């Protein structure tokens, strides 16, 4: 089995735990994702997000840089099994050498503090994908959650400027967390494919973070890819009998099926959100991915379709954009 996952928050979690004096490492840990578990499961590429919570810092740029430092140090320590990549050819080279690849991303576009110079600096440091927002309005645009009133507010003029520069540099725009109006702006203005790295279908679970069918079609029409998110509250509208939003692989498959029915088989990938979500998961960690493959088979998916979902669609996006 081969896997590409477009989103995890493991580096940010390591950063937070180390601030508390805990000697956490990327190679092996008690989190949902580490390098040993990835290798066991057959990962080809993992996107590692540098996540910045604007309500938790007055210095988002510095926070992002500190996480990038951790990411780079961990890549150096573990170069026997994984290395950072910035191009499609580097992914293929790593694969040939039996190594996994790590793609650096940013979750929260205001890590750039509205500066195109900082955006280019992050690009020079190896960042190749970035969301415009997280859960708060910022200089680039408005989020889809938690304030549903923001759904009708899109990219700012600065956000449009950033979209143009990201496409120019070779940074993949990520519309996960962005408002409906903001995603419409990206659909209208983007000249290249883009992604929603960790988003589900709103028709099945009515959350602002999930994509309505109109926007699933818009992303697919642009040649983009949507990464299915494993977080229980984004999979099911109602909690189970214990009052818990539990993440069942059957629900993940329902969202995958719906996105395919709306946008086609080429627009779906994986975006776990591991280490950014709770532990109410049937897929306990990244070594459990065979459970998802089994559920897809049980629901009539052929191996060639599973390969497209698990890695080929995202790899094709990287071939075009990186």
FENFENKA-V41093 format. One record per pair of residues at least 24 apart in sequence whose ideal C-beta (glycine too) atoms are under 7 Angstrom apart, sorted by sequence separation. I is the first residue (numbers start at 1). J is the second residue. D is the distance in Angstrom with one decimal. If there is no record, write none. Layout:
i: {I & I}
j: {J & J}
d: {D & D}
//
This chain:
i: {104 & 105 & 106 & 107 & 109 & 167 & 210 & 228 & 8 & 103 & 105 & 106 & 108 & 114 & 154 & 160 & 167 & 209 & 103 & 108 & 153 & 163 & 207 & 75 & 107 & 132 & 154 & 155 & 163 & 199 & 207 & 228 & 110 & 151 & 153 & 154 & 194 & 199 & 200 & 228 & 109 & 110 & 150 & 151 & 152 & 160 & 193 & 195 & 198 & 200 & 205 & 110 & 151 & 154 & 155 & 193 & 194 & 195 & 196 & 197 & 199 & 205 & 109 & 154 & 187 & 193 & 196 & 198 & 205 & 206 & 177 & 180 & 183 & 190 & 195 & 205 & 71 & 144 & 226 & 247 & 249 & 143 & 144 & 200 & 246 & 247 & 248 & 249 & 143 & 144 & 180 & 183 & 187 & 200 & 245 & 247 & 68 & 130 & 143 & 144 & 244 & 247 & 11 & 12 & 141 & 142 & 3 & 8 & 10 & 12 & 141 & 3 & 8 & 11 & 12 & 270 & 1 & 2 & 3 & 4 & 7 & 8 & 9 & 86 & 142 & 228 & 252 & 265 & 269 & 270 & 1 & 3 & 4 & 5 & 6 & 8 & 130 & 141 & 226 & 268 & 2 & 5 & 7 & 9 & 39 & 64 & 84 & 86 & 129 & 135 & 225 & 226 & 227 & 228 & 229 & 230 & 231 & 249 & 253 & 257 & 35 & 119 & 128 & 129 & 131 & 134 & 216 & 220 & 224 & 225 & 226 & 227 & 228 & 230 & 249 & 253 & 265 & 114 & 127 & 128 & 130 & 133 & 219 & 220 & 225 & 227 & 229 & 269 & 129 & 131 & 133 & 217 & 250 & 268 & 269 & 35 & 45 & 119 & 123 & 131 & 132 & 216 & 217 & 231 & 249 & 253 & 35 & 64 & 131 & 216 & 220 & 230 & 266 & 26 & 60 & 123 & 219 & 232 & 116 & 120 & 213 & 60 & 61 & 132 & 204 & 15 & 27 & 44 & 60 & 61 & 204 & 230 & 15 & 26 & 61 & 60 & 109 & 230 & 256 & 46 & 48 & 50 & 54 & 201 & 204 & 12 & 15 & 200 & 203 & 11 & 14 & 44 & 45 & 46 & 47 & 48 & 49 & 50 & 51 & 52 & 54 & 43 & 44 & 48 & 49 & 50 & 51 & 61 & 68 & 151 & 201 & 45 & 47 & 49 & 201 & 11 & 52 & 11 & 148 & 39 & 38 & 145 & 145 & 144 & 145 & 144 & 129 & 198 & 197 & 198 & 55 & 47 & 54 & 54 & 225 & 225 & 225 & 195 & 193 & 193 & 193 & 192 & 172 & 47 & 170 & 170 & 6 & 7 & 6 & 7 & 6 & 128 & 7 & 6 & 51 & 91 & 88 & 88 & 88 & 87 & 86 & 33 & 32 & 33 & 32 & 31 & 41 & 41 & 40 & 37 & 38 & 41 & 37 & 37 & 33 & 32 & 33 & 32 & 13 & 6 & 6 & 7 & 8 & 9 & 10 & 4 & 5 & 6 & 7 & 8 & 10 & 4 & 5 & 7 & 8 & 9 & 3 & 5 & 8 & 9 & 44 & 8 & 3 & 1 & 1 & 1 & 3 & 4 & 2 & 3 & 6 & 1 & 2 & 4 & 4}
j: {128 & 129 & 130 & 131 & 133 & 191 & 234 & 252 & 33 & 128 & 130 & 131 & 133 & 139 & 179 & 185 & 192 & 234 & 129 & 134 & 179 & 189 & 233 & 102 & 134 & 159 & 181 & 182 & 190 & 226 & 234 & 255 & 138 & 179 & 181 & 182 & 222 & 227 & 228 & 256 & 138 & 139 & 179 & 180 & 181 & 189 & 222 & 224 & 227 & 229 & 234 & 140 & 181 & 184 & 185 & 223 & 224 & 225 & 226 & 227 & 229 & 235 & 140 & 185 & 218 & 224 & 227 & 229 & 236 & 237 & 209 & 212 & 215 & 222 & 227 & 237 & 104 & 177 & 259 & 280 & 282 & 177 & 178 & 234 & 280 & 281 & 282 & 283 & 178 & 179 & 215 & 218 & 222 & 235 & 280 & 282 & 104 & 166 & 179 & 180 & 280 & 283 & 48 & 49 & 178 & 179 & 41 & 46 & 48 & 50 & 179 & 42 & 47 & 50 & 51 & 309 & 41 & 42 & 43 & 44 & 47 & 48 & 49 & 126 & 182 & 268 & 292 & 305 & 309 & 310 & 42 & 44 & 45 & 46 & 47 & 49 & 171 & 182 & 267 & 309 & 44 & 47 & 49 & 51 & 81 & 106 & 126 & 128 & 171 & 177 & 267 & 268 & 269 & 270 & 271 & 272 & 273 & 291 & 295 & 299 & 78 & 162 & 171 & 172 & 174 & 177 & 259 & 263 & 267 & 268 & 269 & 270 & 271 & 273 & 292 & 296 & 308 & 158 & 171 & 172 & 174 & 177 & 263 & 264 & 269 & 271 & 273 & 313 & 174 & 176 & 178 & 262 & 295 & 313 & 314 & 81 & 91 & 165 & 169 & 177 & 178 & 262 & 263 & 277 & 295 & 299 & 82 & 111 & 178 & 263 & 267 & 277 & 313 & 74 & 108 & 171 & 267 & 280 & 165 & 169 & 262 & 110 & 111 & 182 & 254 & 66 & 78 & 95 & 111 & 112 & 255 & 281 & 67 & 78 & 113 & 113 & 162 & 283 & 309 & 100 & 102 & 104 & 108 & 255 & 258 & 67 & 70 & 255 & 258 & 67 & 70 & 100 & 101 & 102 & 103 & 104 & 105 & 106 & 107 & 108 & 110 & 100 & 101 & 105 & 106 & 107 & 108 & 118 & 125 & 208 & 258 & 103 & 105 & 107 & 259 & 70 & 111 & 71 & 208 & 100 & 100 & 207 & 208 & 208 & 209 & 209 & 197 & 271 & 271 & 273 & 136 & 129 & 136 & 138 & 313 & 314 & 317 & 317 & 317 & 320 & 321 & 321 & 321 & 197 & 321 & 322 & 195 & 197 & 197 & 198 & 198 & 322 & 227 & 227 & 276 & 318 & 318 & 319 & 322 & 322 & 322 & 274 & 274 & 275 & 275 & 275 & 286 & 287 & 287 & 285 & 286 & 289 & 286 & 287 & 285 & 285 & 286 & 286 & 275 & 269 & 270 & 271 & 272 & 273 & 274 & 269 & 270 & 271 & 272 & 273 & 275 & 270 & 271 & 273 & 274 & 275 & 270 & 272 & 275 & 276 & 311 & 276 & 289 & 289 & 290 & 293 & 310 & 311 & 310 & 311 & 314 & 310 & 311 & 314 & 315}
d: {6.5 & 4.0 & 4.3 & 5.1 & 6.2 & 5.9 & 5.9 & 5.8 & 5.2 & 5.6 & 6.4 & 7.0 & 6.9 & 4.1 & 6.2 & 6.9 & 5.4 & 5.9 & 6.7 & 4.4 & 5.9 & 6.0 & 6.8 & 6.2 & 5.9 & 5.7 & 3.4 & 5.0 & 6.7 & 5.7 & 5.7 & 5.6 & 3.8 & 4.9 & 5.7 & 4.3 & 6.4 & 7.0 & 6.4 & 5.3 & 6.5 & 5.7 & 5.0 & 4.6 & 5.3 & 6.3 & 5.2 & 5.3 & 5.0 & 5.1 & 6.0 & 6.6 & 6.6 & 6.5 & 4.3 & 3.8 & 5.0 & 5.0 & 4.6 & 4.8 & 6.0 & 5.9 & 4.5 & 4.4 & 4.0 & 4.6 & 6.8 & 4.4 & 5.9 & 6.0 & 6.7 & 6.7 & 5.0 & 6.0 & 7.0 & 5.1 & 6.0 & 6.2 & 5.7 & 6.0 & 5.1 & 5.4 & 6.3 & 4.9 & 4.8 & 4.6 & 5.1 & 6.2 & 6.8 & 5.0 & 6.5 & 7.0 & 6.4 & 6.4 & 6.5 & 6.1 & 7.0 & 6.7 & 6.1 & 6.6 & 5.5 & 6.9 & 4.9 & 6.7 & 6.0 & 4.4 & 6.1 & 6.3 & 6.4 & 6.6 & 6.7 & 5.7 & 6.9 & 6.3 & 4.0 & 7.0 & 6.9 & 5.5 & 4.7 & 5.4 & 5.6 & 6.3 & 5.6 & 5.2 & 6.1 & 6.7 & 6.3 & 6.2 & 6.6 & 6.5 & 4.4 & 6.3 & 4.4 & 5.3 & 4.9 & 6.6 & 5.8 & 4.5 & 5.8 & 5.5 & 5.1 & 6.4 & 5.8 & 5.1 & 6.0 & 6.3 & 5.6 & 5.8 & 6.5 & 6.8 & 5.8 & 5.9 & 4.8 & 5.8 & 5.5 & 5.0 & 5.4 & 5.3 & 5.0 & 6.9 & 5.8 & 6.6 & 5.9 & 4.3 & 4.4 & 5.3 & 5.7 & 3.3 & 6.6 & 6.9 & 6.8 & 5.4 & 6.2 & 6.1 & 5.2 & 5.8 & 5.8 & 5.7 & 6.7 & 6.2 & 6.0 & 5.0 & 6.8 & 5.5 & 4.6 & 2.2 & 5.2 & 5.0 & 5.3 & 5.7 & 5.6 & 6.0 & 6.0 & 6.3 & 4.2 & 6.0 & 6.0 & 6.0 & 4.8 & 5.2 & 5.1 & 4.6 & 5.7 & 4.3 & 4.3 & 5.4 & 5.9 & 3.9 & 7.0 & 4.6 & 3.8 & 6.6 & 5.7 & 4.1 & 6.7 & 5.8 & 6.3 & 5.2 & 5.4 & 6.5 & 4.9 & 5.5 & 6.0 & 6.4 & 6.0 & 6.6 & 5.4 & 6.3 & 4.8 & 7.0 & 5.8 & 6.3 & 5.0 & 6.5 & 5.0 & 6.3 & 6.5 & 5.9 & 6.3 & 6.9 & 5.6 & 6.9 & 6.6 & 5.0 & 5.6 & 5.9 & 5.6 & 4.5 & 6.2 & 5.5 & 6.0 & 6.6 & 4.5 & 5.8 & 4.6 & 6.0 & 4.8 & 5.0 & 4.4 & 4.2 & 6.0 & 5.3 & 6.6 & 6.8 & 6.7 & 7.0 & 6.5 & 5.9 & 5.8 & 5.7 & 4.5 & 6.0 & 5.0 & 4.2 & 5.6 & 5.9 & 4.8 & 5.0 & 5.0 & 6.6 & 6.1 & 6.4 & 4.3 & 3.9 & 4.4 & 5.1 & 6.8 & 3.3 & 4.7 & 4.8 & 6.6 & 6.4 & 5.1 & 6.6 & 5.2 & 5.5 & 5.0 & 6.6 & 6.1 & 6.3 & 6.5 & 6.4 & 5.4 & 6.7 & 6.8 & 6.8 & 6.5 & 4.3 & 4.0 & 4.0 & 6.5 & 6.2 & 6.0 & 3.9 & 6.8 & 6.5 & 5.0 & 4.7 & 4.7 & 5.1 & 6.8 & 4.4 & 4.1 & 5.7 & 5.1 & 5.0 & 5.7 & 5.0 & 5.0 & 5.7 & 5.6 & 4.9 & 5.0 & 4.0 & 6.5 & 4.5 & 4.5 & 6.4 & 4.6 & 5.9 & 6.6 & 4.3 & 6.0 & 7.0 & 6.6 & 6.7 & 5.1 & 4.3 & 6.6 & 6.9 & 4.4 & 6.8 & 6.7 & 5.7 & 4.3 & 4.6 & 6.9 & 5.1 & 5.6 & 3.3 & 5.6 & 7.0 & 5.8 & 6.6 & 6.6 & 6.2 & 5.4 & 4.2 & 6.3 & 5.8 & 6.1 & 6.7 & 4.7 & 4.4 & 6.1}
//
